[in-house]
Amino acid sequence: MARNRATLCTRLGCPALLGCFVLGFLTGWLTKPTEKKRDSSDVYQNVRQRLVDEMKAESIRLFLRSFTKLPHLAGTEQNFLLAKQIQGQWKEFGLDSAELVHYDVLLSYPSETQPNYISVIDDRGNEIFNTSSFEPPPQGYENVTDILPPYNAFSVSGTPEADLVYVNYGRTEDFFKLKREMGINCTGKIVIARYGKIFRGNKVKNAVLAGAIGIILYSDPADYYAPGVDPYPDGWNLPDRGVQRGNVLNLNGAGDPLTPGYPAKEYIYRYKVNEGVGIPKIPVHPIGYHDAEVLLYAMGGPAAPDSTWKGALNVSYNIGPGFVRNISTRKVRMHVHTNNKVARIYNVIGIIRGAVEPDRYIILGGHRDSWVFGGIDPSTGAAVLQEVARSFGKMKTEGWRPKRTIIFASWDAEEFGLLGSTEWAEENARVLQERAVAYINTDSSIEGNYTLRVDCTPLLYKLIYNLTKEISSPDEGYENKSLYDSWLEKDPAPENNSYPRINKLGSGSDFEAYFQRLGIASGRVRYTKNRKTDKFSNYPVYHTVYETFELVERFYDPTFKKQLAIAKLRGKLVYELADSQVIPFDCRDYGEALKGYSDRIYKLAKKHEEQLKTYRVSFDPLFSAVGNFSEAAAEFHRRLEHVDRKDPVAVRIMNDQLMFIERAFIDPLGLPGRKFYRHVIFAPSSHNKYAGESFPGIYDAMFDIESKTDLHGAWEEVKRQISIAAFTVQAASETLKEVA
């Protein structure tokens, strides 16, 4: 009977109860308030502001202190440990992954048993003066080990002896003046050049071309000593025995000298160590201005041609060759014992995966290796990178994800020729060409403390202008103004003073492979000196043992507010590029820039007006292409304003056109003699790697053209370069047209 009741309940009662439950559930569901399905933007509509609010000056200070306690040169155990530390912190911050990626590259170190130095020798070969082979350590660092003495990485070893010739900054025009106007031949001589104005590797290349058998580099107080400021540690000026280190390669974008164009992995063919690309053929060594004064004081020969050849030492700056008459038999001997060897380096690669377009990458990268402590270069950049990664990590752990993937990169071996960043770009080139939206560099965040400095593709102009208007200026006297306001007032653009100055990208930092070779839109921002009044090069203690944490804390940014402003700007750039529905590039600014660049190169050509007529050189195709690009850009942005933002395919099409426009300026054949520089609009200057040049193919073809023996052939090359530029700009304009 009980069983029958259970069966009856099963057949009759339970369905009734189930029906009541369903009815009640539906009633409750239909009468409850409607709740919008939340995506990442709904969860944190103000995530952009919360991201920058999370960034703290004190946090940057602590990261900088941690990163600068010990020397961490590329290829050393300490730099590997620092890579592990950064990797572990990125995982703690909440990034999806943080991995070490290694490469085996050619590095260069001074001999541990034979010191590098310069001697003055008498007519019997006796050394009667020797330069110092080390820098006196700064206060508080006397017991630190593993500080390598000053040297120029990748110098050839050797002990050449010769008369000395003073060559000013060692620029192309300096050697022209010596040979063409003063009749001074540097062949078989040792030359001495002051640091500054151009990349040190270009100085060495110029010396080799002039026939020199060795080159000495030194920091003149005129270029590395600000008036009215004490030397470190009482001020931020260069002490007289301070010496700038640095590599002297001429890689032209090749990456590792033994595996040019390919990643330095175990399976890649390597050239022999003595066959490496870009390695100089003569010994190179740097000295301080205390020792340089001894050498220059005794110089004979003609006087300096004009005031631009005179520094601030108590010497006449005679040119030579050789010393004054009573000691004219004395020579200079170089002792350079530098060893090149293959060593392992480590990049740290961290990722926050995008939620909507994970196959679109925004890269924020900067190096961590330093010559000694790296107080400014690179650690003010590495500390900012760490704080930006921490802030993004916190947003991610609280539920937010960017639309696009963000890649954080701590590069190794930048100081040895941008090796870590270039090798990673080479290994991932195919993927990056298809997926990378932008690369933002995070090298040193300060090189001065006067105002903002920006170098970037024209695609980023408007975004940077807009973002700087949202960030408070850290400058004294601008407490209630924006970063844009102080930047505009202190450094207006020379061509239009209603906007702040933005510079062209050259090289000298890790954006090179991404922008110049792969055509990925790139930019860098940092604080800099007053270009009008501060005539010294870089910051005075650049690449010396005196570049410490205390230098930054005591003199450059005691409150760390300037580094915080840079962190906010770099962070906002990454956020906007990663999370905006439409990529925030503006092609119209590229059109305006191209017009300015084409006008400038034509103005240079007009200096040879007769030859333009004789050889029938016309810039009309370039002007026409630039006009077509501007029209296509304007039409593209009109369509963009009306695109259906609810149609993901339509938005993706427009975004792809924006992403690939920088790629459209890449010539797969590269520039003449510089095949790894493939951007037709921008390249590092052939005469100064640090500086950017526009329409570099045309510029290089016209450089010093009047001295060419085959003028017809030289102007034919100019015509060829104009045609390449015109074709490239026209082809780029085609990519902006409506998709068929």
C-alpha positions in Angstrom: 0.0 0.0 0.0 2.8 2.4 0.9 4.4 1.5 -2.4 1.2 2.3 -4.2 1.0 5.7 -2.6 4.6 6.4 -3.6 3.8 5.4 -7.1 0.7 7.6 -7.1 2.8 10.5 -5.8 5.3 10.0 -8.5 2.6 9.9 -11.2 0.4 12.7 -10.0 1.9 14.8 -7.2 5.4 15.4 -8.3 4.5 16.9 -11.7 2.1 19.2 -10.0 4.8 20.3 -7.5 7.2 20.7 -10.4 4.8 22.9 -12.3 4.3 25.2 -9.2 8.1 25.5 -8.9 8.5 26.5 -12.6 5.6 28.9 -12.4 7.1 30.6 -9.3 10.6 30.7 -10.8 9.4 32.4 -14.0 7.3 34.9 -12.0 10.3 35.8 -10.0 12.6 36.1 -13.0 10.2 38.2 -15.0 9.4 40.6 -12.2 13.1 41.1 -11.0 14.9 44.3 -12.3 16.6 43.8 -15.6 20.4 43.3 -15.2 22.7 44.1 -18.0 25.2 41.5 -18.8 28.6 42.8 -17.7 31.7 42.7 -19.8 35.1 44.0 -18.9 34.3 47.6 -19.8 31.1 47.5 -17.7 32.9 46.1 -14.7 35.4 48.9 -14.7 34.3 51.8 -16.8 36.9 53.9 -15.0 39.7 51.4 -15.2 41.9 53.8 -17.1 41.8 56.3 -14.2 42.2 53.6 -11.6 45.2 52.2 -13.5 47.1 55.5 -13.2 45.9 56.2 -9.7 47.4 52.9 -8.7 50.9 54.1 -9.8 52.9 55.5 -6.9 56.1 57.6 -6.8 57.3 55.7 -3.7 56.9 52.4 -5.5 59.0 53.6 -8.4 61.6 54.8 -5.9 61.7 51.4 -4.3 62.1 49.6 -7.6 64.9 51.9 -8.6 66.7 51.4 -5.3 66.4 47.6 -5.8 67.6 47.6 -9.4 70.7 49.8 -8.8 72.3 48.2 -5.7 74.8 46.2 -7.8 76.4 46.3 -11.2 74.4 44.2 -13.7 76.2 44.1 -17.0 74.8 41.9 -19.8 76.1 38.4 -19.7 76.9 38.5 -15.9 75.4 36.4 -13.1 73.9 39.6 -11.5 72.0 40.5 -14.6 70.6 37.0 -14.8 69.5 37.2 -11.1 67.8 40.5 -11.8 66.0 38.9 -14.7 64.8 36.2 -12.4 63.7 38.8 -9.8 61.7 40.7 -12.4 60.1 37.5 -13.7 59.0 36.5 -10.2 57.6 39.9 -9.5 55.6 39.9 -12.8 54.0 36.6 -11.8 53.2 38.1 -8.3 51.6 41.1 -10.0 49.1 38.8 -11.8 50.4 38.7 -15.4 49.1 35.6 -17.2 52.7 34.5 -17.8 56.3 35.7 -17.4 59.0 33.7 -19.1 62.8 34.0 -19.6 63.9 33.8 -23.3 67.6 33.3 -23.9 69.9 34.0 -26.8 73.7 33.3 -27.2 75.2 36.6 -28.5 78.6 38.1 -29.0 79.5 40.3 -26.0 82.7 42.2 -25.2 84.7 42.6 -21.9 88.1 44.1 -20.9 90.9 41.7 -20.0 91.0 40.6 -16.4 94.8 40.5 -16.4 95.9 43.2 -18.9 94.6 46.7 -18.2 93.5 49.1 -20.9 95.2 52.5 -20.9 97.0 55.2 -23.1 100.7 56.1 -22.8 102.9 58.8 -23.9 106.3 57.3 -24.9 109.7 58.9 -25.5 111.9 58.3 -28.5 113.3 55.1 -26.7 109.8 53.7 -26.2 109.7 54.4 -22.5 106.2 55.2 -21.1 106.5 58.6 -19.4 102.8 59.1 -18.8 99.9 56.6 -18.4 96.2 57.3 -18.2 94.2 55.9 -15.4 92.8 52.4 -15.9 89.9 52.8 -13.5 87.4 55.3 -12.0 87.5 56.1 -8.3 84.3 54.6 -6.9 81.6 56.9 -5.5 81.1 57.2 -1.8 79.2 54.3 -0.3 80.3 51.9 -3.2 83.9 51.4 -2.3 83.5 47.8 -1.4 81.3 46.8 -4.4 82.9 44.2 -6.5 82.4 43.3 -10.2 82.8 46.9 -11.4 84.5 46.6 -14.8 86.9 49.4 -15.6 86.0 51.9 -18.4 86.3 50.5 -21.9 84.7 50.6 -25.3 82.9 47.3 -26.1 83.9 45.5 -29.3 87.2 47.5 -29.7 89.9 45.5 -31.5 92.8 44.6 -29.2 96.2 46.1 -30.0 99.0 48.4 -29.1 99.4 50.9 -31.9 101.9 53.8 -31.6 101.7 57.0 -33.6 101.4 60.8 -33.6 98.2 62.2 -32.2 95.7 64.2 -34.1 92.8 66.1 -32.5 89.6 65.7 -34.6 87.0 67.6 -32.6 83.8 65.5 -32.3 85.0 63.1 -35.0 82.0 63.9 -37.2 82.0 63.6 -41.0 82.3 67.4 -41.3 85.2 67.5 -38.9 87.2 65.0 -40.9 86.2 66.9 -44.1 87.6 70.1 -42.6 90.9 68.4 -41.6 91.5 66.9 -45.0 89.9 69.3 -47.5 90.5 72.7 -45.8 93.6 72.1 -43.5 95.4 69.5 -45.5 95.9 67.3 -42.5 96.1 63.5 -43.2 95.0 61.1 -40.5 96.4 58.0 -42.2 98.6 56.1 -39.9 97.8 58.4 -36.9 96.0 57.9 -33.6 93.2 60.4 -33.3 91.5 61.8 -30.2 87.9 62.9 -30.3 85.6 64.3 -27.7 82.3 62.6 -26.9 79.1 64.3 -27.9 77.0 65.4 -30.9 76.9 62.0 -32.6 76.9 58.3 -31.7 80.4 57.1 -30.7 80.3 54.2 -33.2 80.0 56.8 -36.0 83.1 58.6 -34.7 85.0 55.3 -34.9 83.7 54.6 -38.4 84.8 58.0 -39.5 88.3 57.5 -38.0 88.7 54.2 -39.9 87.6 55.9 -43.2 90.2 58.6 -42.6 92.9 56.0 -42.2 93.5 56.3 -38.5 95.1 53.3 -36.7 93.4 54.0 -33.3 91.0 56.4 -31.7 90.8 57.8 -28.1 87.5 59.2 -26.9 87.1 61.6 -24.0 84.4 63.7 -22.3 85.3 67.4 -22.5 83.9 69.7 -19.8 82.3 71.8 -22.5 80.0 68.9 -23.2 79.8 67.1 -19.9 80.1 69.8 -17.2 77.2 72.3 -16.5 78.3 75.8 -15.3 77.8 76.4 -11.6 77.3 72.8 -10.7 79.7 70.7 -8.6 81.0 67.3 -9.7 79.4 64.2 -8.2 78.8 63.5 -5.3 78.3 67.2 -4.4 76.5 67.9 -7.6 75.5 66.1 -10.8 78.5 67.0 -13.0 81.1 64.6 -14.3 84.3 64.2 -12.1 87.5 64.7 -13.9 88.3 61.0 -13.7 84.9 59.9 -14.8 84.8 57.9 -18.1 81.9 57.1 -20.4 81.7 53.5 -21.4 79.8 52.3 -24.5 79.9 50.0 -27.5 81.5 51.2 -30.8 79.7 48.9 -33.2 78.2 49.9 -36.6 75.5 47.3 -36.8 73.0 49.2 -38.9 70.2 47.2 -37.3 71.8 43.7 -37.8 71.4 42.5 -34.2 74.0 40.0 -32.9 77.1 40.5 -35.0 77.5 36.7 -35.5 73.9 36.0 -36.6 72.8 39.2 -38.5 69.2 39.0 -39.5 68.5 35.8 -37.6 67.9 35.0 -33.9 71.0 33.9 -32.0 69.6 30.5 -31.1 71.4 27.1 -30.9 70.3 26.1 -34.4 71.4 29.3 -36.3 74.6 29.4 -38.3 77.2 31.7 -36.7 80.1 33.6 -38.3 83.5 33.3 -36.6 84.1 35.8 -33.7 86.6 37.7 -35.9 84.1 37.9 -38.8 81.3 39.6 -36.9 79.2 42.4 -38.6 79.9 46.0 -37.6 83.0 45.4 -35.4 85.6 48.2 -35.8 89.0 47.4 -37.3 91.0 49.7 -35.0 91.6 49.9 -31.2 89.3 52.3 -29.3 89.6 53.5 -25.7 87.8 56.1 -23.5 89.5 58.4 -21.0 88.5 61.1 -18.5 89.1 64.8 -19.1 91.9 64.9 -16.4 94.0 62.6 -18.6 92.8 64.1 -21.8 94.1 67.5 -20.7 97.6 66.0 -20.4 97.6 64.7 -23.9 96.0 67.8 -25.5 98.2 70.3 -23.6 101.3 69.2 -25.5 99.7 69.1 -28.9 101.6 70.8 -31.7 100.5 71.7 -35.3 98.0 74.3 -36.4 95.6 76.0 -34.0 91.9 75.0 -33.8 90.2 76.4 -37.0 87.4 78.2 -35.0 85.7 78.3 -31.6 83.5 75.3 -32.4 86.7 73.1 -32.1 87.5 74.4 -28.6 86.3 72.7 -25.5 86.6 73.9 -21.9 90.0 72.5 -20.9 93.0 74.7 -20.2 94.7 73.8 -23.5 95.0 75.5 -26.9 93.3 72.6 -28.8 96.0 72.5 -31.4 95.3 69.9 -34.1 98.7 68.1 -34.4 99.8 65.8 -35.8 102.1 65.1 -32.9 103.3 67.2 -29.9 105.1 70.6 -29.8 108.6 71.0 -31.1 110.6 70.3 -28.0 108.9 67.0 -27.4 107.9 66.2 -31.0 109.6 62.9 -30.9 107.2 61.6 -28.4 104.3 59.4 -29.5 101.1 58.0 -28.2 100.7 54.3 -27.5 97.4 52.6 -27.0 97.0 49.5 -24.8 93.7 47.9 -25.6 93.0 44.3 -24.5 89.3 43.7 -25.0 88.0 40.2 -25.5 84.8 39.3 -27.5 83.0 36.2 -26.6 79.7 34.5 -27.0 77.6 34.7 -23.8 74.0 33.9 -22.9 71.5 36.8 -22.3 68.0 36.7 -21.0 64.9 38.7 -21.9 61.9 38.6 -19.6 58.6 38.4 -21.5 55.3 39.0 -19.6 51.8 38.7 -21.1 48.3 39.8 -20.3 46.1 38.1 -22.8 43.5 40.2 -24.6 39.8 39.3 -24.1 38.5 40.3 -27.5 41.4 40.5 -29.9 44.1 38.3 -28.3 45.9 38.2 -31.7 46.6 41.9 -31.6 49.7 42.9 -29.5 50.8 46.1 -27.7 54.4 45.8 -26.6 55.9 47.8 -23.7 59.6 47.1 -23.7 62.8 48.5 -22.2 66.2 47.1 -21.2 67.6 46.4 -17.7 71.3 45.7 -18.4 73.6 48.6 -17.5 77.3 49.4 -17.7 77.6 49.7 -13.9 74.8 50.6 -11.5 72.6 52.1 -14.2 71.1 54.8 -11.9 69.5 56.7 -14.8 70.2 54.5 -17.9 68.3 52.2 -17.9 66.9 51.8 -14.4 64.7 54.8 -14.3 63.0 53.2 -17.2 63.1 49.7 -15.8 61.5 50.9 -12.5 58.7 52.7 -14.5 58.2 49.5 -16.5 57.9 47.6 -13.3 55.3 50.0 -11.8 53.3 50.0 -15.0 53.3 46.2 -15.0 52.3 46.1 -11.4 49.3 48.5 -12.0 48.1 46.5 -15.0 48.5 43.3 -13.1 46.4 44.6 -10.3 43.6 45.6 -12.7 43.7 42.2 -14.2 43.5 40.4 -10.8 40.4 42.5 -10.0 38.6 41.2 -13.1 39.6 43.4 -16.0 41.2 42.4 -19.2 42.3 44.5 -22.1 40.7 44.0 -25.5 44.1 43.3 -27.0 47.1 41.4 -25.7 49.7 43.4 -23.8 53.3 42.2 -23.9 55.8 43.5 -21.3 59.5 43.0 -22.1 62.6 43.5 -20.1 65.4 43.4 -22.7 69.0 42.3 -22.1 72.2 43.5 -23.8 70.9 46.8 -25.1 74.2 48.4 -24.3 76.0 45.9 -26.6 74.0 46.9 -29.7 70.3 46.5 -28.9 70.8 42.7 -28.9 68.1 41.3 -26.7 65.3 43.3 -28.3 66.6 42.7 -31.8 67.0 38.9 -31.4 63.4 38.6 -30.0 62.1 40.7 -32.9 64.0 38.4 -35.4 62.7 35.2 -33.7 59.1 36.5 -33.8 59.2 38.6 -36.9 56.5 36.7 -38.8 54.1 36.8 -35.9 54.8 40.4 -35.1 54.4 41.6 -38.7 50.9 40.0 -38.6 49.8 40.9 -35.1 51.7 43.8 -33.5 49.8 47.1 -33.3 52.4 49.3 -31.5 55.7 49.2 -29.6 56.2 51.7 -26.7 59.8 52.0 -25.5 60.6 52.3 -21.8 64.3 53.0 -21.6 65.4 55.8 -19.2 62.4 57.8 -18.0 64.7 60.8 -17.3 67.8 62.2 -19.0 67.2 65.7 -17.5 64.4 67.3 -15.4 63.3 70.3 -17.4 60.5 69.1 -19.7 58.9 66.2 -21.6 60.5 64.8 -24.7 58.6 62.7 -27.2 59.9 60.8 -30.3 57.3 58.8 -32.2 55.6 57.9 -35.4 53.2 60.6 -36.7 50.4 58.1 -36.1 50.7 58.8 -32.3 50.8 62.6 -32.4 47.2 63.2 -31.5 47.0 60.4 -28.9 50.1 61.8 -27.0 48.8 65.4 -27.2 45.5 64.3 -25.7 46.9 62.1 -23.0 49.4 64.7 -21.8 46.4 67.1 -21.3 45.0 64.6 -18.8 48.2 64.3 -16.7 49.2 66.9 -14.1 52.5 68.6 -14.8 55.2 67.6 -12.2 57.2 70.8 -13.0 57.7 73.5 -10.4 55.5 76.5 -11.1 53.0 74.4 -13.1 51.1 72.9 -10.2 47.6 73.6 -11.6 48.5 72.9 -15.2 48.8 69.8 -17.4 51.9 68.1 -18.6 50.8 69.3 -22.1 50.8 72.9 -20.9 54.4 72.8 -19.4 55.7 70.8 -22.4 54.2 73.3 -24.9 55.5 76.4 -23.0 59.0 75.0 -22.6 59.5 73.2 -25.9 57.2 74.4 -28.7 57.6 72.8 -32.2 59.8 74.9 -34.4 57.5 74.6 -37.4 54.3 75.4 -35.5 54.6 76.8 -32.0 51.0 76.1 -31.2 52.0 72.5 -30.5 54.8 71.0 -28.5 57.8 69.6 -30.3 57.8 65.9 -31.3 61.0 64.4 -32.7 61.6 61.8 -35.4 62.7 58.3 -34.2 66.3 57.6 -34.9 68.0 54.7 -33.0 70.0 54.1 -29.9 67.3 52.2 -28.1 65.2 49.1 -28.3 62.5 50.3 -30.6 64.9 50.1 -33.5 64.0 46.6 -34.8 60.3 47.1 -34.3 60.1 50.4 -36.1 62.9 50.6 -38.6 62.9 46.9 -39.7 59.4 45.6 -39.1 57.3 48.8 -39.5 55.5 48.6 -36.2 54.2 52.0 -35.0 56.5 53.1 -32.2 57.1 55.8 -29.7 59.1 56.8 -26.6 58.6 59.5 -23.9 60.9 60.8 -21.2 62.0 63.9 -19.3 64.9 65.8 -20.8 67.1 68.9 -20.4 66.5 72.4 -21.6 67.6 72.3 -25.2 68.0 76.1 -25.3 70.3 76.6 -22.4 71.8 73.2 -21.5 74.6 72.7 -24.1 76.1 69.6 -22.5 75.5 66.3 -24.1 73.2 63.7 -22.5 73.6 64.0 -18.8 77.1 64.5 -17.5 77.7 61.2 -15.7 76.2 59.1 -18.5 77.5 55.5 -18.6 80.0 56.1 -15.7 80.3 54.5 -12.2 78.8 57.7 -10.8 75.4 57.0 -12.3 73.8 55.8 -9.0 70.5 55.8 -7.2 71.7 58.7 -5.1 72.3 60.8 -8.3 68.6 60.5 -9.1 67.3 60.9 -5.6 69.4 63.8 -4.6 69.6 65.8 -7.9 67.4 64.7 -10.8 64.0 63.7 -9.3 64.0 63.9 -5.5 60.2 63.5 -5.3 60.1 60.9 -8.1 57.1 62.9 -9.5 58.7 63.3 -13.0 59.2 59.5 -13.2 55.6 59.0 -12.0 54.4 61.4 -14.8 56.3 59.3 -17.3 54.9 56.1 -15.8 51.3 57.5 -16.2 51.9 58.6 -19.8 53.5 55.3 -20.8 50.7 53.4 -19.0 48.0 55.5 -20.6 49.5 54.9 -24.0 49.5 51.2 -23.6 46.0 51.2 -22.1 44.5 53.3 -25.0 46.2 51.2 -27.6 45.1 47.9 -26.0 41.6 48.8 -24.9 40.1 51.3 -27.3 37.6 49.9 -29.7 39.2 51.7 -32.6 43.0 51.9 -32.6 43.8 55.5 -31.7 46.1 56.3 -34.7 45.5 59.3 -36.9 46.8 58.9 -40.5 46.1 62.6 -41.3 49.0 63.6 -39.1 51.2 61.3 -41.2 50.1 63.1 -44.3 51.0 66.4 -42.8 54.4 65.1 -41.7 55.1 63.7 -45.2 54.4 67.1 -46.7 56.9 68.7 -44.4 59.5 66.0 -45.0 59.1 66.2 -48.8 59.3 70.0 -48.8 62.5 69.8 -46.6 64.3 67.3 -48.9 63.3 69.3 -51.9 64.7 72.4 -50.3 68.0 70.6 -49.8 68.0 69.5 -53.4 67.4 73.1 -54.6 70.9 74.0 -53.4 72.0 72.1 -56.5 69.5 73.8 -58.9 71.7 73.7 -61.9 72.3 70.0 -61.5 68.6 69.3 -61.0 68.1 70.8 -64.5 71.1 69.2 -66.1 70.2 65.7 -64.9 66.5 66.2 -65.2 65.7 65.4 -61.6 62.1 65.9 -60.6 60.4 65.7 -57.2 56.9 65.9 -58.8 56.1 62.2 -58.4 56.9 62.4 -54.7 54.8 65.5 -54.2 51.9 63.9 -56.1 52.1 60.7 -54.0 52.2 62.8 -50.8 49.1 64.7 -51.9 47.3 61.4 -52.7 48.2 60.0 -49.3 46.8 63.1 -47.5 43.5 62.8 -49.5 43.3 59.0 -48.8 43.9 59.7 -45.1 41.2 62.3 -44.9 38.7 60.1 -46.7 39.7 57.1 -44.5 38.9 59.1 -41.3 35.6 60.3 -42.8 34.6 56.7 -43.2 35.9 55.8 -39.8 33.6 58.4 -38.2 30.6 56.6 -39.7 31.7 53.0 -39.2 29.1 50.8 -37.5 30.8 50.2 -34.1 28.3 47.4 -33.3 29.6 45.5 -36.3 32.9 43.8 -35.2 33.9 42.9 -38.7 33.6 46.5 -39.9 35.6 47.7 -37.0 38.2 45.0 -37.4 38.7 46.0 -41.1 39.3 49.6 -40.2 41.6 48.6 -37.3 43.6 46.4 -39.6 44.1 49.3 -42.1 45.3 51.5 -39.2 47.6 48.8 -37.9 49.2 48.1 -41.3 49.7 51.6 -42.4 53.2 51.8 -40.8 54.0 48.5 -42.4 53.2 50.0 -45.8 56.2 52.2 -45.6 58.6 49.2 -45.3 60.7 48.3 -48.4 61.7 44.6 -48.1 65.0 45.4 -49.9 66.1 48.0 -47.2 68.1 51.1 -47.7 71.3 51.1 -49.8 74.1 49.5 -47.8 71.8 49.3 -44.7 69.4 46.4 -45.5 68.1 46.0 -42.0 66.8 49.6 -42.0 63.7 49.1 -44.2 61.5 52.1 -43.4 61.4 54.4 -46.4 60.3 57.5 -44.5 62.5 57.2 -41.4 65.9 55.8 -40.6 68.8 56.6 -38.2 71.1 59.1 -39.8 74.1 57.5 -41.7 76.3 60.1 -39.9 74.7 59.9 -36.4 72.8 56.8 -35.3 71.0 58.7 -32.5 69.3 61.1 -34.9 66.4 60.4 -37.1 66.4 61.3 -40.8 63.4 61.6 -43.1 63.4 60.2 -46.6 66.8 58.7 -45.8 67.4 57.1 -49.2 67.1 60.5 -50.9 69.1 62.3 -48.2 72.0 59.8 -48.3 72.1 59.9 -52.2 72.5 63.7 -52.1 74.9 63.9 -49.2 78.2 65.5 -50.3 77.1 64.9 -53.9 79.3 67.7 -55.3 82.4 65.8 -54.4 81.4 62.6 -56.3 83.6 61.8 -59.3 80.7 60.4 -61.3 78.1 63.1 -61.0 75.8 61.6 -63.7 75.7 58.3 -61.8 75.2 60.1 -58.4 72.2 62.0 -59.7 70.8 58.9 -61.3 70.8 57.3 -57.8 69.0 60.4 -56.4 66.3 59.9 -59.1 66.1 56.2 -58.2 65.6 57.0 -54.5 62.9 59.6 -55.4 61.0 57.0 -57.4 61.2 54.5 -54.5 59.9 57.0 -52.1 57.1 58.1 -54.4 56.1 54.5 -55.0 56.1 53.7 -51.3 54.0 56.6 -50.3 51.5 56.0 -53.2 51.3 52.3 -52.2 50.7 53.3 -48.6 47.8 55.5 -49.7 46.2 52.6 -51.5 46.0 50.6 -48.3 43.8 53.3 -46.8 41.1 53.1 -49.5 37.8 51.4 -48.9 38.0 47.6 -48.9 36.5 46.3 -52.1 
